[in-house]
Amino acid sequence: MADTFREFDKRLSRIDRKRARMKRGYVTVVGRDGLIVTKPRRMRRSLPLRGILLLVLGFVGFKAILMAHLGFGIYQDRVESLQRGGLAEQAGAVVMAADPVSEFLAIRLRPYLK
């Protein structure tokens, strides 16, 4: 008898969790058997990982194009001049510092920018 109550309590807690999730929104779908089922709407990630990844890739590509266009010596001189500036310029120098990926891409792009 206690086992029956335990199963009933589990079912009630599942229903309560589903109901709480449905407060954020729900979607009705028709199953294969023709039964209409209401499901909680899936929550989207709060952080758009794909967008951040595209932003980082674009920035690395931008640095590579700058390195290829200016040349490594001039690019490094400009980053060093940023390091001597104010706080914002120093932060920019850290971000614009040459990294292995940007250097690799710049070497590959350099013949096309001549």
Backbone atoms as SQL, in Angstrom:
CREATE TABLE atoms (id INTEGER PRIMARY KEY, chain TEXT, resi INTEGER, resn TEXT, atom TEXT, x REAL, y REAL, z REAL);
INSERT INTO atoms VALUES
  (1, 'A', 1, 'MET', 'N', 0.813, -1.190, 0.000),
  (2, 'A', 1, 'MET', 'CA', 0.000, 0.000, 0.000),
  (3, 'A', 1, 'MET', 'C', 0.867, 1.270, 0.000),
  (4, 'A', 2, 'ALA', 'N', 1.960, 1.252, 0.785),
  (5, 'A', 2, 'ALA', 'CA', 2.848, 2.415, 0.842),
  (6, 'A', 2, 'ALA', 'C', 3.523, 2.637, -0.499),
  (7, 'A', 3, 'ASP', 'N', 3.778, 1.529, -1.220),
  (8, 'A', 3, 'ASP', 'CA', 4.392, 1.624, -2.538),
  (9, 'A', 3, 'ASP', 'C', 3.471, 2.368, -3.507),
  (10, 'A', 4, 'THR', 'N', 2.185, 2.154, -3.404),
  (11, 'A', 4, 'THR', 'CA', 1.204, 2.817, -4.260),
  (12, 'A', 4, 'THR', 'C', 1.220, 4.320, -3.999),
  (13, 'A', 5, 'PHE', 'N', 1.289, 4.706, -2.737),
  (14, 'A', 5, 'PHE', 'CA', 1.330, 6.134, -2.404),
  (15, 'A', 5, 'PHE', 'C', 2.622, 6.779, -2.901),
  (16, 'A', 6, 'ARG', 'N', 3.729, 6.047, -2.842),
  (17, 'A', 6, 'ARG', 'CA', 5.007, 6.577, -3.303),
  (18, 'A', 6, 'ARG', 'C', 4.942, 6.853, -4.819),
  (19, 'A', 7, 'GLU', 'N', 4.375, 5.918, -5.563),
  (20, 'A', 7, 'GLU', 'CA', 4.224, 6.111, -7.012),
  (21, 'A', 7, 'GLU', 'C', 3.300, 7.290, -7.308),
  (22, 'A', 8, 'PHE', 'N', 2.237, 7.412, -6.536),
  (23, 'A', 8, 'PHE', 'CA', 1.304, 8.519, -6.722),
  (24, 'A', 8, 'PHE', 'C', 1.989, 9.847, -6.421),
  (25, 'A', 9, 'ASP', 'N', 2.803, 9.905, -5.384),
  (26, 'A', 9, 'ASP', 'CA', 3.535, 11.129, -5.044),
  (27, 'A', 9, 'ASP', 'C', 4.545, 11.494, -6.140),
  (28, 'A', 10, 'LYS', 'N', 5.208, 10.482, -6.702),
  (29, 'A', 10, 'LYS', 'CA', 6.137, 10.739, -7.795),
  (30, 'A', 10, 'LYS', 'C', 5.403, 11.344, -8.987),
  (31, 'A', 11, 'ARG', 'N', 4.244, 10.778, -9.300),
  (32, 'A', 11, 'ARG', 'CA', 3.462, 11.290, -10.431),
  (33, 'A', 11, 'ARG', 'C', 3.014, 12.724, -10.169),
  (34, 'A', 12, 'LEU', 'N', 2.581, 13.016, -8.971),
  (35, 'A', 12, 'LEU', 'CA', 2.174, 14.380, -8.632),
  (36, 'A', 12, 'LEU', 'C', 3.343, 15.361, -8.742),
  (37, 'A', 13, 'SER', 'N', 4.517, 14.948, -8.305),
  (38, 'A', 13, 'SER', 'CA', 5.665, 15.856, -8.389),
  (39, 'A', 13, 'SER', 'C', 6.070, 16.079, -9.842),
  (40, 'A', 14, 'ARG', 'N', 5.974, 15.050, -10.704),
  (41, 'A', 14, 'ARG', 'CA', 6.250, 15.231, -12.135),
  (42, 'A', 14, 'ARG', 'C', 5.257, 16.209, -12.749),
  (43, 'A', 15, 'ILE', 'N', 3.993, 16.059, -12.395),
  (44, 'A', 15, 'ILE', 'CA', 2.959, 16.958, -12.923),
  (45, 'A', 15, 'ILE', 'C', 3.217, 18.387, -12.459),
  (46, 'A', 16, 'ASP', 'N', 3.593, 18.563, -11.199),
  (47, 'A', 16, 'ASP', 'CA', 3.875, 19.907, -10.683),
  (48, 'A', 16, 'ASP', 'C', 5.068, 20.544, -11.394),
  (49, 'A', 17, 'ARG', 'N', 6.121, 19.753, -11.641),
  (50, 'A', 17, 'ARG', 'CA', 7.292, 20.298, -12.354),
  (51, 'A', 17, 'ARG', 'C', 6.914, 20.709, -13.771),
  (52, 'A', 18, 'LYS', 'N', 6.146, 19.874, -14.457),
  (53, 'A', 18, 'LYS', 'CA', 5.742, 20.185, -15.824),
  (54, 'A', 18, 'LYS', 'C', 4.864, 21.436, -15.843),
  (55, 'A', 19, 'ARG', 'N', 3.975, 21.533, -14.891),
  (56, 'A', 19, 'ARG', 'CA', 3.082, 22.690, -14.807),
  (57, 'A', 19, 'ARG', 'C', 3.864, 23.973, -14.546),
  (58, 'A', 20, 'ALA', 'N', 4.879, 23.877, -13.694),
  (59, 'A', 20, 'ALA', 'CA', 5.704, 25.054, -13.418),
  (60, 'A', 20, 'ALA', 'C', 6.471, 25.481, -14.671),
  (61, 'A', 21, 'ARG', 'N', 6.959, 24.513, -15.455),
  (62, 'A', 21, 'ARG', 'CA', 7.665, 24.842, -16.690),
  (63, 'A', 21, 'ARG', 'C', 6.718, 25.441, -17.717),
  (64, 'A', 22, 'MET', 'N', 5.452, 25.053, -17.691),
  (65, 'A', 22, 'MET', 'CA', 4.488, 25.568, -18.664),
  (66, 'A', 22, 'MET', 'C', 4.119, 27.020, -18.409),
  (67, 'A', 23, 'LYS', 'N', 4.426, 27.548, -17.250),
  (68, 'A', 23, 'LYS', 'CA', 4.147, 28.956, -16.985),
  (69, 'A', 23, 'LYS', 'C', 4.992, 29.851, -17.876),
  (70, 'A', 24, 'ARG', 'N', 6.156, 29.339, -18.354),
  (71, 'A', 24, 'ARG', 'CA', 7.016, 30.105, -19.247),
  (72, 'A', 24, 'ARG', 'C', 6.521, 30.028, -20.679),
  (73, 'A', 25, 'GLY', 'N', 5.548, 29.182, -20.952),
  (74, 'A', 25, 'GLY', 'CA', 5.017, 29.031, -22.303),
  (75, 'A', 25, 'GLY', 'C', 4.906, 27.564, -22.656),
  (76, 'A', 26, 'TYR', 'N', 4.058, 27.274, -23.624),
  (77, 'A', 26, 'TYR', 'CA', 3.862, 25.885, -24.007),
  (78, 'A', 26, 'TYR', 'C', 3.570, 25.793, -25.490),
  (79, 'A', 27, 'VAL', 'N', 3.703, 24.580, -26.010),
  (80, 'A', 27, 'VAL', 'CA', 3.470, 24.288, -27.414),
  (81, 'A', 27, 'VAL', 'C', 2.570, 23.065, -27.467),
  (82, 'A', 28, 'THR', 'N', 1.587, 23.099, -28.361),
  (83, 'A', 28, 'THR', 'CA', 0.745, 21.911, -28.542),
  (84, 'A', 28, 'THR', 'C', 1.164, 21.217, -29.823),
  (85, 'A', 29, 'VAL', 'N', 1.340, 19.907, -29.725),
  (86, 'A', 29, 'VAL', 'CA', 1.739, 19.108, -30.880),
  (87, 'A', 29, 'VAL', 'C', 0.788, 17.920, -31.002),
  (88, 'A', 30, 'VAL', 'N', 0.653, 17.446, -32.221),
  (89, 'A', 30, 'VAL', 'CA', -0.172, 16.274, -32.468),
  (90, 'A', 30, 'VAL', 'C', 0.762, 15.085, -32.627),
  (91, 'A', 31, 'GLY', 'N', 0.581, 14.086, -31.791),
  (92, 'A', 31, 'GLY', 'CA', 1.420, 12.898, -31.842),
  (93, 'A', 31, 'GLY', 'C', 1.054, 12.004, -33.013),
  (94, 'A', 32, 'ARG', 'N', 1.821, 10.928, -33.193),
  (95, 'A', 32, 'ARG', 'CA', 1.551, 9.987, -34.284),
  (96, 'A', 32, 'ARG', 'C', 0.192, 9.320, -34.149),
  (97, 'A', 33, 'ASP', 'N', -0.232, 9.169, -32.918),
  (98, 'A', 33, 'ASP', 'CA', -1.517, 8.513, -32.686),
  (99, 'A', 33, 'ASP', 'C', -2.701, 9.471, -32.790),
  (100, 'A', 34, 'GLY', 'N', -2.436, 10.756, -33.114),
  (101, 'A', 34, 'GLY', 'CA', -3.508, 11.727, -33.270),
  (102, 'A', 34, 'GLY', 'C', -3.869, 12.443, -31.979),
  (103, 'A', 35, 'LEU', 'N', -3.193, 12.112, -30.893),
  (104, 'A', 35, 'LEU', 'CA', -3.465, 12.734, -29.610),
  (105, 'A', 35, 'LEU', 'C', -2.770, 14.089, -29.536),
  (106, 'A', 36, 'ILE', 'N', -3.507, 15.103, -29.096),
  (107, 'A', 36, 'ILE', 'CA', -2.919, 16.443, -28.940),
  (108, 'A', 36, 'ILE', 'C', -2.292, 16.518, -27.565),
  (109, 'A', 37, 'VAL', 'N', -0.973, 16.831, -27.559),
  (110, 'A', 37, 'VAL', 'CA', -0.208, 16.873, -26.311),
  (111, 'A', 37, 'VAL', 'C', 0.340, 18.277, -26.124),
  (112, 'A', 38, 'THR', 'N', 0.256, 18.782, -24.909),
  (113, 'A', 38, 'THR', 'CA', 0.807, 20.087, -24.575),
  (114, 'A', 38, 'THR', 'C', 2.149, 19.874, -23.897),
  (115, 'A', 39, 'LYS', 'N', 3.173, 20.522, -24.455),
  (116, 'A', 39, 'LYS', 'CA', 4.519, 20.385, -23.900),
  (117, 'A', 39, 'LYS', 'C', 5.040, 21.760, -23.523),
  (118, 'A', 40, 'PRO', 'N', 5.891, 21.818, -22.485),
  (119, 'A', 40, 'PRO', 'CA', 6.502, 23.113, -22.133),
  (120, 'A', 40, 'PRO', 'C', 7.414, 23.581, -23.248),
  (121, 'A', 41, 'ARG', 'N', 7.427, 24.876, -23.477),
  (122, 'A', 41, 'ARG', 'CA', 8.308, 25.456, -24.492),
  (123, 'A', 41, 'ARG', 'C', 9.746, 25.338, -24.010),
  (124, 'A', 42, 'ARG', 'N', 10.614, 24.937, -24.916),
  (125, 'A', 42, 'ARG', 'CA', 12.027, 24.791, -24.552),
  (126, 'A', 42, 'ARG', 'C', 12.635, 26.155, -24.290),
  (127, 'A', 43, 'MET', 'N', 13.418, 26.220, -23.256),
  (128, 'A', 43, 'MET', 'CA', 14.081, 27.476, -22.923),
  (129, 'A', 43, 'MET', 'C', 15.321, 27.626, -23.791),
  (130, 'A', 44, 'ARG', 'N', 15.522, 28.816, -24.297),
  (131, 'A', 44, 'ARG', 'CA', 16.723, 29.097, -25.077),
  (132, 'A', 44, 'ARG', 'C', 17.853, 29.431, -24.121),
  (133, 'A', 45, 'ARG', 'N', 19.050, 29.213, -24.589),
  (134, 'A', 45, 'ARG', 'CA', 20.214, 29.574, -23.783),
  (135, 'A', 45, 'ARG', 'C', 20.248, 31.080, -23.594),
  (136, 'A', 46, 'SER', 'N', 20.673, 31.487, -22.429),
  (137, 'A', 46, 'SER', 'CA', 20.753, 32.916, -22.182),
  (138, 'A', 46, 'SER', 'C', 21.962, 33.525, -22.889),
  (139, 'A', 47, 'LEU', 'N', 22.942, 32.695, -23.215),
  (140, 'A', 47, 'LEU', 'CA', 24.150, 33.162, -23.866),
  (141, 'A', 47, 'LEU', 'C', 24.203, 32.582, -25.282),
  (142, 'A', 48, 'PRO', 'N', 24.144, 33.419, -26.304),
  (143, 'A', 48, 'PRO', 'CA', 24.160, 32.904, -27.678),
  (144, 'A', 48, 'PRO', 'C', 25.571, 32.474, -28.081),
  (145, 'A', 49, 'LEU', 'N', 25.883, 31.209, -27.875),
  (146, 'A', 49, 'LEU', 'CA', 27.237, 30.713, -28.120),
  (147, 'A', 49, 'LEU', 'C', 27.650, 30.850, -29.584),
  (148, 'A', 50, 'ARG', 'N', 26.719, 30.604, -30.486),
  (149, 'A', 50, 'ARG', 'CA', 27.040, 30.697, -31.905),
  (150, 'A', 50, 'ARG', 'C', 27.414, 32.124, -32.287),
  (151, 'A', 51, 'GLY', 'N', 26.690, 33.087, -31.760),
  (152, 'A', 51, 'GLY', 'CA', 26.996, 34.488, -32.042),
  (153, 'A', 51, 'GLY', 'C', 28.347, 34.905, -31.496),
  (154, 'A', 52, 'ILE', 'N', 28.653, 34.447, -30.289),
  (155, 'A', 52, 'ILE', 'CA', 29.949, 34.784, -29.690),
  (156, 'A', 52, 'ILE', 'C', 31.074, 34.146, -30.487),
  (157, 'A', 53, 'LEU', 'N', 30.874, 32.897, -30.921),
  (158, 'A', 53, 'LEU', 'CA', 31.889, 32.223, -31.726),
  (159, 'A', 53, 'LEU', 'C', 32.129, 32.962, -33.044),
  (160, 'A', 54, 'LEU', 'N', 31.058, 33.387, -33.709),
  (161, 'A', 54, 'LEU', 'CA', 31.212, 34.135, -34.959),
  (162, 'A', 54, 'LEU', 'C', 31.917, 35.467, -34.728),
  (163, 'A', 55, 'LEU', 'N', 31.637, 36.115, -33.621),
  (164, 'A', 55, 'LEU', 'CA', 32.292, 37.376, -33.293),
  (165, 'A', 55, 'LEU', 'C', 33.791, 37.176, -33.090),
  (166, 'A', 56, 'VAL', 'N', 34.158, 36.125, -32.359),
  (167, 'A', 56, 'VAL', 'CA', 35.580, 35.846, -32.121),
  (168, 'A', 56, 'VAL', 'C', 36.281, 35.491, -33.434),
  (169, 'A', 57, 'LEU', 'N', 35.646, 34.656, -34.260),
  (170, 'A', 57, 'LEU', 'CA', 36.255, 34.292, -35.540),
  (171, 'A', 57, 'LEU', 'C', 36.417, 35.513, -36.445),
  (172, 'A', 58, 'GLY', 'N', 35.431, 36.387, -36.451),
  (173, 'A', 58, 'GLY', 'CA', 35.531, 37.609, -37.239),
  (174, 'A', 58, 'GLY', 'C', 36.654, 38.509, -36.758),
  (175, 'A', 59, 'PHE', 'N', 36.818, 38.594, -35.448),
  (176, 'A', 59, 'PHE', 'CA', 37.870, 39.437, -34.896),
  (177, 'A', 59, 'PHE', 'C', 39.251, 38.873, -35.217),
  (178, 'A', 60, 'VAL', 'N', 39.410, 37.561, -35.106),
  (179, 'A', 60, 'VAL', 'CA', 40.690, 36.932, -35.450),
  (180, 'A', 60, 'VAL', 'C', 40.979, 37.138, -36.932),
  (181, 'A', 61, 'GLY', 'N', 39.960, 37.019, -37.764),
  (182, 'A', 61, 'GLY', 'CA', 40.140, 37.268, -39.198),
  (183, 'A', 61, 'GLY', 'C', 40.532, 38.703, -39.480),
  (184, 'A', 62, 'PHE', 'N', 39.922, 39.643, -38.748),
  (185, 'A', 62, 'PHE', 'CA', 40.260, 41.054, -38.905),
  (186, 'A', 62, 'PHE', 'C', 41.725, 41.306, -38.546),
  (187, 'A', 63, 'LYS', 'N', 42.177, 40.725, -37.431),
  (188, 'A', 63, 'LYS', 'CA', 43.577, 40.877, -37.028),
  (189, 'A', 63, 'LYS', 'C', 44.507, 40.280, -38.081),
  (190, 'A', 64, 'ALA', 'N', 44.131, 39.129, -38.632),
  (191, 'A', 64, 'ALA', 'CA', 44.967, 38.479, -39.644),
  (192, 'A', 64, 'ALA', 'C', 45.074, 39.343, -40.890),
  (193, 'A', 65, 'ILE', 'N', 43.967, 39.948, -41.303),
  (194, 'A', 65, 'ILE', 'CA', 44.005, 40.828, -42.478),
  (195, 'A', 65, 'ILE', 'C', 44.881, 42.057, -42.212),
  (196, 'A', 66, 'LEU', 'N', 44.769, 42.619, -41.014),
  (197, 'A', 66, 'LEU', 'CA', 45.629, 43.761, -40.670),
  (198, 'A', 66, 'LEU', 'C', 47.095, 43.371, -40.694),
  (199, 'A', 67, 'MET', 'N', 47.427, 42.219, -40.109),
  (200, 'A', 67, 'MET', 'CA', 48.825, 41.770, -40.093),
  (201, 'A', 67, 'MET', 'C', 49.344, 41.538, -41.507),
  (202, 'A', 68, 'ALA', 'N', 48.514, 40.925, -42.334),
  (203, 'A', 68, 'ALA', 'CA', 48.935, 40.627, -43.703),
  (204, 'A', 68, 'ALA', 'C', 49.099, 41.916, -44.514),
  (205, 'A', 69, 'HIS', 'N', 48.223, 42.869, -44.295),
  (206, 'A', 69, 'HIS', 'CA', 48.263, 44.119, -45.064),
  (207, 'A', 69, 'HIS', 'C', 49.420, 45.021, -44.623),
  (208, 'A', 70, 'LEU', 'N', 49.570, 45.211, -43.312),
  (209, 'A', 70, 'LEU', 'CA', 50.595, 46.112, -42.799),
  (210, 'A', 70, 'LEU', 'C', 51.978, 45.482, -42.765),
  (211, 'A', 71, 'GLY', 'N', 52.028, 44.191, -42.557),
  (212, 'A', 71, 'GLY', 'CA', 53.307, 43.521, -42.311),
  (213, 'A', 71, 'GLY', 'C', 53.476, 43.344, -40.815),
  (214, 'A', 72, 'PHE', 'N', 54.226, 42.330, -40.442),
  (215, 'A', 72, 'PHE', 'CA', 54.348, 41.997, -39.019),
  (216, 'A', 72, 'PHE', 'C', 55.088, 43.058, -38.220),
  (217, 'A', 73, 'GLY', 'N', 56.110, 43.685, -38.813),
  (218, 'A', 73, 'GLY', 'CA', 56.880, 44.705, -38.091),
  (219, 'A', 73, 'GLY', 'C', 56.054, 45.937, -37.776),
  (220, 'A', 74, 'ILE', 'N', 55.375, 46.461, -38.771),
  (221, 'A', 74, 'ILE', 'CA', 54.554, 47.659, -38.566),
  (222, 'A', 74, 'ILE', 'C', 53.405, 47.353, -37.608),
  (223, 'A', 75, 'TYR', 'N', 52.803, 46.190, -37.772),
  (224, 'A', 75, 'TYR', 'CA', 51.694, 45.809, -36.888),
  (225, 'A', 75, 'TYR', 'C', 52.176, 45.762, -35.433),
  (226, 'A', 76, 'GLN', 'N', 53.335, 45.139, -35.206),
  (227, 'A', 76, 'GLN', 'CA', 53.865, 45.036, -33.845),
  (228, 'A', 76, 'GLN', 'C', 54.208, 46.414, -33.284),
  (229, 'A', 77, 'ASP', 'N', 54.744, 47.315, -34.126),
  (230, 'A', 77, 'ASP', 'CA', 55.039, 48.686, -33.677),
  (231, 'A', 77, 'ASP', 'C', 53.770, 49.395, -33.222),
  (232, 'A', 78, 'ARG', 'N', 52.701, 49.208, -33.964),
  (233, 'A', 78, 'ARG', 'CA', 51.432, 49.867, -33.601),
  (234, 'A', 78, 'ARG', 'C', 50.848, 49.289, -32.311),
  (235, 'A', 79, 'VAL', 'N', 50.989, 47.987, -32.114),
  (236, 'A', 79, 'VAL', 'CA', 50.514, 47.391, -30.864),
  (237, 'A', 79, 'VAL', 'C', 51.346, 47.903, -29.693),
  (238, 'A', 80, 'GLU', 'N', 52.661, 48.046, -29.895),
  (239, 'A', 80, 'GLU', 'CA', 53.525, 48.583, -28.832),
  (240, 'A', 80, 'GLU', 'C', 53.178, 50.030, -28.512),
  (241, 'A', 81, 'SER', 'N', 52.810, 50.815, -29.524),
  (242, 'A', 81, 'SER', 'CA', 52.405, 52.199, -29.247),
  (243, 'A', 81, 'SER', 'C', 51.096, 52.237, -28.463),
  (244, 'A', 82, 'LEU', 'N', 50.221, 51.260, -28.701),
  (245, 'A', 82, 'LEU', 'CA', 49.000, 51.165, -27.889),
  (246, 'A', 82, 'LEU', 'C', 49.329, 50.834, -26.436),
  (247, 'A', 83, 'GLN', 'N', 50.354, 50.023, -26.221),
  (248, 'A', 83, 'GLN', 'CA', 50.734, 49.646, -24.858),
  (249, 'A', 83, 'GLN', 'C', 51.227, 50.844, -24.054),
  (250, 'A', 84, 'ARG', 'N', 51.744, 51.845, -24.717),
  (251, 'A', 84, 'ARG', 'CA', 52.238, 53.035, -24.016),
  (252, 'A', 84, 'ARG', 'C', 51.121, 54.041, -23.721),
  (253, 'A', 85, 'GLY', 'N', 49.912, 53.805, -24.211),
  (254, 'A', 85, 'GLY', 'CA', 48.817, 54.755, -24.051),
  (255, 'A', 85, 'GLY', 'C', 48.091, 54.594, -22.728),
  (256, 'A', 86, 'GLY', 'N', 46.870, 55.106, -22.707),
  (257, 'A', 86, 'GLY', 'CA', 46.045, 55.056, -21.507),
  (258, 'A', 86, 'GLY', 'C', 45.505, 53.653, -21.243),
  (259, 'A', 87, 'LEU', 'N', 44.619, 53.571, -20.285),
  (260, 'A', 87, 'LEU', 'CA', 44.091, 52.274, -19.860),
  (261, 'A', 87, 'LEU', 'C', 43.304, 51.582, -20.977),
  (262, 'A', 88, 'ALA', 'N', 42.485, 52.348, -21.688),
  (263, 'A', 88, 'ALA', 'CA', 41.702, 51.762, -22.780),
  (264, 'A', 88, 'ALA', 'C', 42.616, 51.297, -23.910),
  (265, 'A', 89, 'GLU', 'N', 43.648, 52.090, -24.198),
  (266, 'A', 89, 'GLU', 'CA', 44.584, 51.708, -25.252),
  (267, 'A', 89, 'GLU', 'C', 45.387, 50.480, -24.855),
  (268, 'A', 90, 'GLN', 'N', 45.739, 50.371, -23.590),
  (269, 'A', 90, 'GLN', 'CA', 46.462, 49.189, -23.118),
  (270, 'A', 90, 'GLN', 'C', 45.589, 47.941, -23.219),
  (271, 'A', 91, 'ALA', 'N', 44.307, 48.088, -22.922),
  (272, 'A', 91, 'ALA', 'CA', 43.384, 46.955, -23.077),
  (273, 'A', 91, 'ALA', 'C', 43.277, 46.569, -24.552),
  (274, 'A', 92, 'GLY', 'N', 43.247, 47.571, -25.424),
  (275, 'A', 92, 'GLY', 'CA', 43.225, 47.303, -26.857),
  (276, 'A', 92, 'GLY', 'C', 44.488, 46.600, -27.319),
  (277, 'A', 93, 'ALA', 'N', 45.617, 46.952, -26.727),
  (278, 'A', 93, 'ALA', 'CA', 46.881, 46.306, -27.086),
  (279, 'A', 93, 'ALA', 'C', 46.873, 44.841, -26.691),
  (280, 'A', 94, 'VAL', 'N', 46.285, 44.538, -25.550),
  (281, 'A', 94, 'VAL', 'CA', 46.190, 43.133, -25.121),
  (282, 'A', 94, 'VAL', 'C', 45.328, 42.349, -26.098),
  (283, 'A', 95, 'VAL', 'N', 44.224, 42.946, -26.515),
  (284, 'A', 95, 'VAL', 'CA', 43.313, 42.261, -27.434),
  (285, 'A', 95, 'VAL', 'C', 43.933, 42.129, -28.823),
  (286, 'A', 96, 'MET', 'N', 44.649, 43.167, -29.262),
  (287, 'A', 96, 'MET', 'CA', 45.211, 43.176, -30.618),
  (288, 'A', 96, 'MET', 'C', 46.576, 42.495, -30.709),
  (289, 'A', 97, 'ALA', 'N', 47.104, 42.001, -29.606),
  (290, 'A', 97, 'ALA', 'CA', 48.406, 41.328, -29.639),
  (291, 'A', 97, 'ALA', 'C', 48.346, 40.132, -30.584),
  (292, 'A', 98, 'ALA', 'N', 49.477, 39.896, -31.229),
  (293, 'A', 98, 'ALA', 'CA', 49.549, 38.795, -32.200),
  (294, 'A', 98, 'ALA', 'C', 49.396, 37.457, -31.482),
  (295, 'A', 99, 'ASP', 'N', 48.583, 36.592, -32.065),
  (296, 'A', 99, 'ASP', 'CA', 48.419, 35.239, -31.546),
  (297, 'A', 99, 'ASP', 'C', 48.746, 34.260, -32.666),
  (298, 'A', 100, 'PRO', 'N', 49.002, 33.000, -32.335),
  (299, 'A', 100, 'PRO', 'CA', 49.421, 32.033, -33.365),
  (300, 'A', 100, 'PRO', 'C', 48.407, 31.847, -34.495),
  (301, 'A', 101, 'VAL', 'N', 47.123, 31.879, -34.184),
  (302, 'A', 101, 'VAL', 'CA', 46.104, 31.675, -35.214),
  (303, 'A', 101, 'VAL', 'C', 46.095, 32.847, -36.192),
  (304, 'A', 102, 'SER', 'N', 46.139, 34.061, -35.674),
  (305, 'A', 102, 'SER', 'CA', 46.150, 35.243, -36.537),
  (306, 'A', 102, 'SER', 'C', 47.412, 35.279, -37.392),
  (307, 'A', 103, 'GLU', 'N', 48.556, 34.924, -36.803),
  (308, 'A', 103, 'GLU', 'CA', 49.803, 34.906, -37.567),
  (309, 'A', 103, 'GLU', 'C', 49.740, 33.876, -38.689),
  (310, 'A', 104, 'PHE', 'N', 49.217, 32.704, -38.395),
  (311, 'A', 104, 'PHE', 'CA', 49.095, 31.651, -39.405),
  (312, 'A', 104, 'PHE', 'C', 48.210, 32.121, -40.561),
  (313, 'A', 105, 'LEU', 'N', 47.061, 32.719, -40.215),
  (314, 'A', 105, 'LEU', 'CA', 46.166, 33.217, -41.258),
  (315, 'A', 105, 'LEU', 'C', 46.789, 34.363, -42.043),
  (316, 'A', 106, 'ALA', 'N', 47.542, 35.226, -41.367),
  (317, 'A', 106, 'ALA', 'CA', 48.179, 36.361, -42.041),
  (318, 'A', 106, 'ALA', 'C', 49.219, 35.871, -43.045),
  (319, 'A', 107, 'ILE', 'N', 49.963, 34.846, -42.678),
  (320, 'A', 107, 'ILE', 'CA', 50.960, 34.292, -43.612),
  (321, 'A', 107, 'ILE', 'C', 50.265, 33.737, -44.841),
  (322, 'A', 108, 'ARG', 'N', 49.133, 33.091, -44.642),
  (323, 'A', 108, 'ARG', 'CA', 48.390, 32.517, -45.767),
  (324, 'A', 108, 'ARG', 'C', 47.721, 33.597, -46.624),
  (325, 'A', 109, 'LEU', 'N', 47.301, 34.696, -46.013),
  (326, 'A', 109, 'LEU', 'CA', 46.610, 35.770, -46.746),
  (327, 'A', 109, 'LEU', 'C', 47.556, 36.736, -47.452),
  (328, 'A', 110, 'ARG', 'N', 48.781, 36.825, -46.959),
  (329, 'A', 110, 'ARG', 'CA', 49.711, 37.832, -47.469),
  (330, 'A', 110, 'ARG', 'C', 49.902, 37.793, -48.991),
  (331, 'A', 111, 'PRO', 'N', 50.040, 36.642, -49.637),
  (332, 'A', 111, 'PRO', 'CA', 50.217, 36.650, -51.105),
  (333, 'A', 111, 'PRO', 'C', 49.011, 37.230, -51.850),
  (334, 'A', 112, 'TYR', 'N', 47.824, 37.127, -51.272),
  (335, 'A', 112, 'TYR', 'CA', 46.627, 37.627, -51.944),
  (336, 'A', 112, 'TYR', 'C', 46.416, 39.124, -51.772),
  (337, 'A', 113, 'LEU', 'N', 47.073, 39.717, -50.797),
  (338, 'A', 113, 'LEU', 'CA', 46.891, 41.153, -50.543),
  (339, 'A', 113, 'LEU', 'C', 47.961, 42.007, -51.197),
  (340, 'A', 114, 'LYS', 'N', 48.925, 41.411, -51.828),
  (341, 'A', 114, 'LYS', 'CA', 49.991, 42.181, -52.496),
  (342, 'A', 114, 'LYS', 'C', 49.491, 42.802, -53.772);
